[in-house]
Amino acid sequence: MPHSNHGELMDRTILSLVMQLQLSSLELNNSLEETCNLTLTSIPRSIREIEKARREATEIKKKLDKYVDIVSSLETETIDSLRLLSELDSIKMRIESVFHALREVEKVSRLTDSIESVFTTGDLQKIAEELCTMNDSLQHLRDIPEFKTQLKSVERYQERLEGLARPQLLQAFTSHDIETSQRFVNIFNKIDRNEQLMDIYYNTRLVSIQNDWNAFDRSQLPFHKWLPTFYDQTLLLINKEVSWSVDLFPPESRVVPTLIKSIFQSISMTFKKRIQNSLRPQEGQQDVSAVQRKPAIEHLITLFQTTCDFSRSVQSVLPVPEDAEETLRFIFEPFFSLQNEYAYLERTHLGVDIQALKIAPQAFQDTVGKIETNGPKLFILLDASIHRCILLTQGAEGEQLIDTISSLLSDWFQHITTLLQHLRQLAQLETPHASQSPLSPSLSAVYFDWSMVAGSLSFLQVVNKMRDRMSTFERNLKMNLLEEKSIINKAVRNQGVRPATLMYLKQYPHKEQRLVTFMETMEDVTKKLLPKPSEVLSTLSSSVHTLVFDTMFSFIKEKLESVPSLEVWPSQPQTSSLMPTFSISPSDYVTQIGEHLHGLPQQLEPFSGANNTPEPPRSTGVQNNSEDSDYQEDSQETPEEDEGDRFAFQWMSLVVRETMSLYAQRILDIKTLTDHGARQLSTDIDYLFVVIDALGVTADSTLMAILHFVKAERESYPKNAEEGEEHLRKRIANMRSLALE
């Protein structure tokens, strides 16, 4: 039963849903049918509305066409009307212009009639106002020929008013009466006398400045000491005018820069003359020969540096920075021509100073002492020349300075070379008898004047110091010029006021371009600024080394010159030929040479530690048969613990080697050598070798070979020789009259 009830409920529910669907479908169909009917009904009505709108548009178009025709007609009529209105307006404007002109004519006539009476009142302000009004009226009538004469009359009245106002204006400007000055400035502005006003103002200030400037003629001070006082007074005036003119003149008038320009334009010519006069020789030089007079370039530098200080003060007070460079150019202008002459001034000045250092030939030690004293002074003068160039031209004339220094330095070193020849003559090294030693002829056999050696070593020390100082000076010169270049470039990059040097170069464009090229070459680290003086100094140094060697070697050379002609070589012994060799004493010439060589270290010791490393002499008159490596070998054997020993040994080694070389040459010049002579010669050579060994020098291979052939017995004379010694074997055999197979 429950199951059947459930089925009935389900059937009723389904039946209910079906009925609802049928009803909904019916309603939908009815709604669609009604909508379609309404739509079909409204279509004819829409068509009618569209047709109505079309008809209305057609009517509006017709009306617009009608309006266009009306407007076109009105436009034609309006152009004629506007033309008429324009003509009427032009007539009206001419009438107004005539009316205004008549009114101005009436005003001018009235003012002309009354101006004289206004002048009689003495009221300058009222006169200025009347003239200003009259001038304004006449400006409206300037195209009317009849009133041109009136304009000239107004100008005469303005000049008359200016004449009346000038004394009071001068007094007001002079006394710095600001209220009165402002009143008169206003008067001059009203009568268009601004230019005349500024002339009066500048003239009042220039009168004061000119009085200060002319005070130098009554001063006892030199110009370079007096100028700072003038600059102080001028700067005081400028500072006062800066604060005073602000309330009196408009900023665009730039009164202060123009005042400064006017000041220096007014004194420019006399400024240049006074600078030129300050360069003349000082009173103490008036009796000196013209060659020795020199321009007082220090005074010029003092004047220029004083002006630089003044310009910096002026620059700080100028109200408009843009005016600074043009204003400062007027301040520095008197110096431009003298900066352009710097090369001549420096050459003359430095040349006179260096000329004063030149030395007259004197005694050997006195001459060397003078060179030693004046050498450092020379470089002090050269350092001062760099300083002058920087102070006066900021390095702009660096190339000319280098040319000047190069020429004068070369001349100085040539002068020292001339003195060197004088010293060689004093040491009897340049006489026809070159073998004579620097000593008294009567004592030459036993006594040697060591003072010549000491003097030449002192000379060498001086020259070496010159070379060191020369290198330092050249580095400092380049460093200073590059530093000035950096300063100038920095000023240009900062776009500030250009340095005075660039203002100067602007006057000489070719120098500016030349300076740029020169400074570019300065960047090359390998470039030598002073090649010619360096070359001359190097030659001088070599000559001094030769002098030192020649003074050391001259005594030895003299003794060896006589060796080939000694009587002992061809002589026969007066005693038994069986006398032993050890009983033969060394000859006097070789013992004197030995004593001389032993004395050299003592003479060299005071100069130890100096940079006096010897150079091989350029010309000794010796044909050195030994190898160059021998000297280098001896140099390497120098004791390392003492630089002084090394110095002495190098010179000693050089003298000893030249001694052995010349000795060997002179031995080979012997014509005949007996057995007795051979024993004497071998004794002499052995003695010399003992001395040389004591000095720590390696024996010369050529001299050792000669000793070997000299000592050889006749019966056992060598039949052959080492490579390179065959000519010695034959030569000694020939001297000893030995027959060779």
Salt bridges, closest charged atoms under 4 A:
GLU51 OE2 - ARG54 NH2 2.24
GLU51 OE2 - ARG55 NH1 3.92
ASP65 OD2 - LYS61 NZ 3.51
ASP80 OD1 - ARG83 NH1 3.10
GLU104 OE2 - HIS100 NE2 3.34
GLU104 OE2 - LYS107 NZ 3.96
GLU116 OE1 - ARG160 NH1 3.19
GLU129 OE2 - LYS190 NZ 3.42
GLU162 OE2 - ARG166 NH2 2.74
GLU162 OE1 - ARG193 NE 3.05
ASP217 OD1 - ARG274 NH2 3.47
GLU241 OE2 - HIS176 NE2 2.80
GLU241 OE2 - ARG205 NE 2.89
GLU298 OE2 - HIS349 NE2 2.95
ASP309 OD1 - ARG312 NH2 2.31
ASP323 OD1 - ARG254 NH1 2.92
GLU325 OE2 - ARG498 NE 3.05
GLU326 OE2 - ARG329 NH2 3.17
GLU333 OE2 - LYS272 NZ 3.03
GLU346 OE2 - ARG388 NH2 2.60
ASP353 OD1 - LYS294 NZ 2.51
ASP353 OD2 - HIS349 NE2 3.45
ASP383 OD2 - ARG469 NH2 2.27
GLU397 OE2 - LYS511 NZ 2.91
GLU399 OE1 - ARG514 NE 3.07
ASP411 OD2 - LYS358 NZ 2.48
GLU430 OE2 - ARG424 NE 2.24
GLU474 OE1 - LYS528 NZ 3.63
GLU523 OE2 - LYS485 NZ 2.71
ASP550 OD2 - ARG424 NH2 2.71
GLU561 OE2 - ARG666 NH2 2.87
GLU615 OE2 - ARG467 NH1 3.74
ASP630 OD2 - ARG657 NH1 3.86
ASP634 OD2 - ARG657 NE 2.73
GLU643 OE2 - ARG646 NH1 3.41
ASP669 OD2 - ARG666 NH1 3.51
ASP675 OD1 - ARG714 NE 2.88
ASP675 OD1 - ARG736 NH2 3.78
ASP686 OD2 - LYS711 NZ 2.94
GLU726 OE2 - ARG729 NH2 2.68
